[in-house]
Structures are given as structure tokens and as C-alpha cells.
Amino acid sequence: MTLNTELHTSYPKEWEEIEREEIPKKKIDEYFLRFIARLLKEVKKGEREDIDLGDAAGMGLVHAQNKGYKFNHFLYDFLVELGDYQIVLPGGFVGGGVDTPEEVETELKKVAKKLKISLK
């Protein structure tokens, strides 16, 4: 399965909202911060595996940008970090970025604060 198929299957509502460009361009940062917050909440409840936190990167950096959405540079950098979530490189080294749900939560709050966006 391709990344796009996996994301479309796992997040059909979000995928379609982006595909149909239903999210106003100026609200995309807020939309993605809340999407990541929801994923984090689902991970904490055991409804999703923590590796799913990296899906936000694919959804944003691949799908949303392909539809013409532009992210604030703080959020963009955070999505890049999420793209490396728990990647193990040859030799056993873990990729850069955030590697635990706690680190994701910390960074998420920092970005939301910088952008003055409520996560609720």
C-alpha cells in the first residue's frame, strides 16, 4: 500500500477535507495542531499506536502541501520532526526529532503557544 492509500484509509475524514480544500488556507495551522493533539489523545487512551503520531507529517507534508496549503515555519519544522518519529537508522541510531508521546506533546504545546492557537 502507498503512503497516500494508508493515510486515506486511516484518516478518511481529514483526507477528504484536505482533498476538497474545505479547510480555509489561513486555518491550516490550527487544523493540523488540533489533528496532532487528537492523535496524541488517542495514543494516550490506547486507541492508536504511538507510531501513528508520525502520520501527521505525511498528511501535512505530502497531502496538504500537494493541495497548495502552506504552513507557518514553526509548524512545518514540527511536522518534519514528526516525519522522523521513532525511525531507527542502520546501526540502531534513532532518527532526529521527537521520539516519544511526551516529546510530541511538549513540542506541540510550544508550537501552539508560538502561534497563539488553542488546542481545544
N, C-alpha and C positions, 0 to 999 in steps of 0.2 A: 504494500500500500504506500502511496506517496504521502508526504507531509500534509499536503492540502486535503487529501481524502481523509486522513486521520483527524485533522482538526475539524473538518466539516462534520464528521461523524460524532466527534466528542462534544462539539460546541455548535450545534446546528443553528440555534437562535442568534448567537453572536456572529457566526459566519455569515448568515443571511443579512443581518443588519448592516454589516460592512459591505457585503456584496452589492446590496441595493442602495448603498450610500445613504442609509437612513439616519446616521449619526451626523449632526452638523459638524463641519470641519473644525469649528472653534471649540467643540466639546469633546474631541477625540482624546485629549489627555485625561480628562475627568473620567470618560468611559473606560479607558484602559486601567487607570488606577483602581477604579471600583471593581473591574473584572479581576484584577490580580488579588485584590482584597477578598473577593468572593472565593477564588480558588484557594487562597490561604485558609480561609474559614472552613472550607470543605475538607482540606487536608487535615486540619486540626480535629475535625469531627470524625475522621477516618472514612469519609465518603470518597476520597480520591487519594491516590498515592502521591507522595511529595514530589516525585519526578514530574508530575503533571504541572508543577509551577512553571517549568520551562516552556510549556505550551503557549504562554502569553507572549513569549518572544516570537515564536513562529506566526502566531496570529497577527502580531503587530508589525514585525519587521518584514514579513513576507506578504501576508494577505492585505493588511490595511495600507501599507505603503504602495503596493501594486495598484490599489484603487485610488491613489492620489492623496491619501491622508499624510499629514506632516506632524511630527511630534516635537514638543518642546525638547531641547537638548538634554535636560535632566532626565526626562522620561526615556528618551531614546537611549541614553547611556545605561539606564537601569534595564531596559529591555535587552540590550546587548549582554549585560551581565547575566540576566536570566537565561539567555541563549546558551550559556556555558554551565547551566545548573547541573551539578553533580557529574560533569564529564570527567572521565578518567582517561588520562593520556597514557601512551605507552610508557612503561616503567613505573606505573602506579601513581603518577602525579595527577592531582586533581586540577581541573581547569580553573581559570581565574573566576572572579565574580563571587556570587553568593552561592553557598553550598548547603545551607540548612534552612528550614522554615523560619527559624528565629532570625537569621540574617536577612531573609527576604522581607520579613515583617519590619525589621529595623530600617532597611533601605527604603521600603515602600513608604513608611511614615516620614522619612527625611524628604523624599521627593514630593510627597503630598504637601508637606509643610512649605517647601520652597515654592510650589505652585499655588499655594493657598487654596487647596482643594480638600473638601471634607470626604472622608472615606465612607461615610454613612449614606 
